[in-house]
């Protein structure tokens, strides 16, 4: 090879290597959170962003873009440049449920994003008021068969309603759910004995479980949760296929280079492996997760397959 060709080849190699090494040194990484500041997803994302910033030696900033049931921020993330500098912390709402709850979305939660990693999950908790004698799923089923309205369930969220709908589908029993706009009013009525049962998050119920105002009957995940230690799952109490969790997962816009996706996945798995991170997420109300991009993609597909027919059959629409 002629000397000038050798020089040109070397220069091209240096340029290619330099370009490949620019991420993430060119500018800060932003993580779009489609929820208000201070909400659970936001708080957990801010903590993880601090850890990621240290690992990558680059600033990682949070951009809160709430609105339209979290669809606004998710749409913005889908439309961002796929260069590794924009990510989003997706949830079971943004990347599964909303496509069935809303008449139309301006993004496709599967095709418009590259999965990075499942970050954390949390179950819902079926709990009884202190005045109720119900202590197990067997008690609940016996009571509803004796008197269908004796086990009305307060539902302070869409996820709570999905738990009730899945209970109906898996048990064949006609549970009656009472919708509430938020946990506070639901807990007030449970504490006053107006309703015997509530489905809510571990974080929402934690102070009331501690005070004894409510007691846990079951968690909705397929496995026991460290968020509610010692409480059996619905699956363990006679419904082996029952599994409902809310979750957070990191995504990038579709087309983000695989090398960046894999690097982010590796760094996030390192972060979640730290004992202090695990404890912090538990304190914030999340069971730490982890895994590969492919595992997240498969998990989300399974969630869509599970929830679409239930939402369609129940006629659930976004509030």
Residue pairs with C-beta under 8 A, 6 or more apart in sequence:
1 9
20 259
23 83
23 84
23 85
23 260
24 56
24 58
24 84
24 85
25 58
26 85
27 85
28 58
28 59
28 60
28 61
28 85
29 52
29 56
29 58
29 59
29 60
29 61
29 84
29 85
29 86
29 87
30 60
30 61
30 62
30 63
30 85
30 86
30 87
31 45
31 49
31 60
31 61
31 62
31 63
31 87
31 88
31 89
31 250
32 63
32 65
32 73
32 74
32 76
32 77
32 80
32 86
32 87
32 88
32 89
33 41
33 42
33 45
33 62
33 63
33 64
33 65
33 73
33 88
33 89
34 65
34 66
34 67
34 70
34 71
34 72
34 73
34 74
34 77
34 88
34 91
34 94
35 41
35 42
35 64
35 66
35 70
35 73
35 91
36 42
36 64
36 66
37 64
40 203
40 284
40 285
40 286
41 89
41 91
41 248
42 62
42 64
43 284
44 89
44 119
44 120
44 248
44 281
44 284
44 286
45 62
45 89
45 248
46 62
47 277
47 280
47 281
47 284
48 119
48 268
48 271
48 277
49 60
49 61
49 62
50 60
51 271
51 274
51 277
52 60
52 264
52 267
52 268
52 271
53 59
53 60
55 267
55 270
55 271
56 267
63 73
64 73
65 72
65 73
65 76
66 72
66 73
67 73
69 93
69 98
69 101
69 102
69 318
70 91
70 93
70 94
70 98
71 94
71 98
71 102
71 105
71 106
71 107
73 88
73 94
74 88
74 90
74 94
74 95
74 98
74 107
74 109
75 105
75 106
75 107
77 86
77 87
77 88
77 113
77 251
77 253
78 106
78 107
78 108
78 112
78 113
78 253
78 254
79 107
79 253
80 86
80 253
81 253
82 114
82 252
82 253
82 254
82 255
82 256
82 257
83 256
84 252
84 256
84 257
84 260
84 264
86 252
86 253
87 116
87 250
87 251
87 252
87 264
88 94
88 113
88 250
88 251
88 252
89 119
89 248
89 249
89 250
89 251
90 109
90 113
90 248
90 249
90 250
90 251
91 246
91 247
91 248
91 249
92 159
92 245
92 246
92 247
92 303
93 158
94 109
95 109
95 110
95 113
95 249
95 251
95 300
96 109
96 300
96 303
96 304
96 307
97 158
97 162
97 307
97 311
98 105
98 109
98 318
99 105
99 108
99 109
99 304
100 307
100 308
100 311
100 312
100 316
101 158
101 311
101 316
101 317
101 318
102 317
102 318
109 300
110 297
110 300
110 301
110 304
111 254
112 253
112 254
113 251
113 252
113 253
113 254
114 251
114 252
114 253
114 254
114 255
114 256
114 261
114 293
115 249
115 251
115 293
115 294
115 296
115 297
115 300
116 249
116 250
116 251
116 252
116 261
116 264
116 265
116 268
116 293
116 296
117 249
117 250
117 264
117 265
117 268
117 269
117 289
117 290
117 291
117 292
117 293
117 296
118 247
118 248
118 249
118 289
118 290
118 291
118 295
118 296
118 299
119 247
119 248
119 249
119 250
119 268
119 272
119 286
119 288
119 289
119 290
120 247
120 248
120 281
120 286
120 287
120 288
120 289
121 221
121 245
121 246
121 247
121 248
121 286
121 287
121 289
122 201
122 202
122 203
122 225
122 227
122 245
122 246
122 247
122 285
122 286
122 287
123 202
123 219
123 220
123 221
123 225
123 227
123 228
123 233
123 244
123 245
123 246
123 287
124 159
124 160
124 163
124 199
124 200
124 201
124 219
124 220
124 244
124 245
124 246
125 199
125 200
125 201
125 202
125 205
125 216
125 218
125 219
125 220
125 228
125 231
126 137
126 140
126 153
126 163
126 197
126 198
126 199
126 216
126 217
126 218
126 219
126 220
126 234
127 190
127 197
127 198
127 199
127 200
127 205
127 208
127 209
127 214
127 215
127 216
127 217
128 134
128 135
128 190
128 196
128 197
128 214
128 215
128 217
129 190
129 191
129 193
129 195
129 196
129 197
129 198
129 213
129 214
130 191
130 212
130 213
130 214
130 215
131 193
131 196
132 193
132 196
132 197
133 139
134 140
134 143
134 151
134 196
134 197
134 217
135 215
135 217
136 217
136 218
136 232
136 237
137 217
137 218
137 234
137 237
137 238
137 239
138 237
138 238
139 217
140 151
140 197
140 217
141 171
141 173
141 238
143 150
143 151
144 150
144 151
144 173
144 174
144 175
145 173
148 174
148 176
149 176
150 196
151 175
151 176
151 196
151 197
152 176
152 177
152 178
152 195
152 196
152 197
153 160
153 164
153 175
153 176
153 177
153 178
153 195
153 197
153 198
153 199
154 160
154 177
154 178
154 180
154 186
154 189
154 190
154 195
154 197
154 198
154 199
154 200
155 161
155 163
155 164
155 177
155 178
155 179
155 180
155 186
155 199
156 179
156 180
156 181
156 182
156 183
156 185
156 186
156 198
156 199
156 200
156 204
157 183
157 200
157 201
158 316
158 318
158 319
159 244
159 246
160 177
160 198
160 199
160 200
161 177
161 179
161 314
161 316
162 244
162 307
162 310
162 311
162 316
163 199
163 220
163 244
164 175
164 177
164 199
165 310
165 311
165 313
165 314
165 316
166 242
166 244
166 310
167 173
167 175
167 234
167 242
168 174
168 175
169 310
169 313
170 239
170 241
170 242
171 239
178 195
180 186
180 189
183 200
183 201
183 204
183 205
186 195
186 198
186 200
187 198
187 200
187 204
187 205
187 208
187 213
187 214
189 195
190 196
190 197
190 198
190 213
190 214
191 208
191 213
191 214
197 217
198 205
198 214
199 220
201 246
201 285
202 219
202 225
202 227
202 228
202 285
203 227
203 284
203 285
205 214
205 216
206 285
208 214
209 215
209 216
209 228
216 228
216 231
217 231
218 231
218 232
218 233
218 234
218 236
218 237
219 225
219 227
219 228
219 231
219 232
219 233
219 234
220 233
220 234
220 242
220 243
220 244
220 245
221 233
221 243
221 244
221 245
221 287
222 233
222 235
222 242
222 243
223 233
224 230
224 231
224 232
224 233
224 236
225 231
225 287
226 282
226 287
227 282
227 285
227 286
227 287
233 242
234 242
235 241
235 242
235 243
247 289
248 286
249 289
249 296
249 300
250 264
250 268
252 260
252 261
252 264
261 293
262 293
265 292
265 293
268 290
269 290
269 291
271 277
272 278
272 281
272 288
272 289
272 290
273 290
277 288
278 288
281 287
281 288
282 288
